[in-house]
Amino acid sequence: MLCERCEQRQAVITVSKNTNGEQEVHHYCEKCAPNFYPFTNELPKEPISIQQLLANWQAPKNVRKEQLRCTGCGYTYAHFRKTGRFGCAKCYDTFIDQMPKILQPIQADLQHVGAMPTAVENKKTIKKQITELRDQMQLAITQEAFEEAATLRDNIRELETRLKGGETDGEY
């Protein structure tokens, strides 16, 4: 098989790339391959951090040409790729388009929204239960199932009392 690039020498290096489930295979000779893929047998002298590995992996090609600077700290995207860390909170807004896709599987989102405190989550759950019980009570009234409607009304009042008093599951 001939080299895909020069079409003169025998292809001795095969490079396969998997992108979105589609596999690309390229065949190059020893002289053409280094022009497309820098191969080296040398191991780094210092261990590389996981942040550096992830920052350099699948970094967009256009980022290498343009060097945006964060208005908050002055860091460039190249600095992030090298260290695996941003300098300030404004870096996230500045480099949002350049962030590697590799961050998405590691983090749930590119913007931190924080966790919901248990008490707030419990109140939210109780409010949702009250809404559902009110809908069921209205249905029971239309079907003239007054005993069931009265039971649902009592359950609603109990939940509203718990909600007003701050007594929620998990809080004592």
ZIHUQUI-V473208 format. One line per field, one symbol per residue. phi: phi as a letter, one per 30 degrees, with the letter a starting at -180 (. if undefined). A space follows every 50 residues. Layout:
phi=???
This chain:
phi=.ddddchbcddbbcccbcbhicccbbbbddddeddcbdcbcdcddcdcdd dddddddidedddddccdbdddbidcddddddcibcdaddedddcedced ddddddcdadbdcicdeedddddddddddddddddddddddddhcddddd ddeddddddddddddidbejcb
